[in-house]
């Protein structure tokens, strides 16, 4: 997913280098010229009949010995296996991500369920691992709790079928060259935000997606982002800067189901509210300017509500000012509010406010 975040595949293709995805779901997405819709199951939105059509269009099935490809999952998996096996044995450079990086030993860790990761890590002559800086854990012992959380929260398994750990190179086995690229891409900026930095705790298990009612209704593509769902709604606006992802913080009902499901307890609703506040403040200062009518009005109201005497005077002025625009107890066409009053009733300010009525009542009691 880090390679998708920096759009590595299109960049390689633009320079004449053909990348091959080796995860089965990612391969389906790539051959179908589609986009991922889920962290753990990227091709969740594609059924087996559609997969068969994609394979028939994009794979040399005759050469693979599968001229009559069926639609059953074992047959489709076999087609992918034969197609990728040749790539594993021929391609000299492999690119991987990492679920975790261990600072103590310099080791990288990939957790997966198909075996493609093991092939990609060991067969090429050169291995390049692209790792987000938030994936670093202090010691090997720290991996234990993360292994338990990741597998159980992502797929409900006790542990993942394949766990690959590699440290540097070995002259007798594996790649001859090994390069690590530590990716920032806005992460240190996220770290500076005391409220938003908890998004970096994410271990990409997708538990929040599975629990989210909004994601369940709309699917991953509706988010228009590499990282969809609740975590994407707080991570992408921070990585890209808010002006590029203004709708994502609002793609939530704030029901809190994601927070309850999250194994590392990221308070996603809290961060969503924080980002919405940042958006509103940013719009006021950048788009409308500090001297906009709305901004000036809000600042004036803020001053009025800070003092009881100012509020009382404001009531009297508003009561006098509404006179020409009042009819049948409703203000119908006040300047500056015409668009609002066309479709809504704006009640006129009464002759006596609640405060005035209360003070008068208290005086009568004392009398």
Secondary structure as UniProt FT lines:
FT   HELIX           2..5
FT   TURN            6..7
FT   HELIX           8..14
FT   TURN            15..16
FT   HELIX           24..31
FT   TURN            32..33
FT   TURN            42..45
FT   HELIX           48..58
FT   TURN            61..65
FT   TURN            67..68
FT   HELIX           73..90
FT   STRAND          93..96
FT   STRAND          100..102
FT   TURN            103..106
FT   STRAND          107..112
FT   HELIX           116..122
FT   STRAND          126..132
FT   HELIX           133..135
FT   STRAND          136..137
FT   TURN            140..141
FT   HELIX           142..154
FT   STRAND          162..166
FT   TURN            171..172
FT   STRAND          177..183
FT   TURN            185..186
FT   HELIX           187..191
FT   TURN            194..195
FT   HELIX           196..201
FT   HELIX           207..211
FT   HELIX           213..218
FT   HELIX           220..223
FT   HELIX           229..240
FT   HELIX           242..244
FT   TURN            246..247
FT   HELIX           248..250
FT   HELIX           257..261
FT   TURN            263..264
FT   HELIX           268..282
FT   HELIX           283..287
FT   TURN            290..291
FT   HELIX           293..305
FT   HELIX           308..321
FT   HELIX           323..325
FT   STRAND          326..327
FT   TURN            328..329
FT   STRAND          330..331
FT   TURN            335..336
FT   HELIX           338..341
FT   TURN            342..343
FT   STRAND          346..347
FT   HELIX           354..366
//
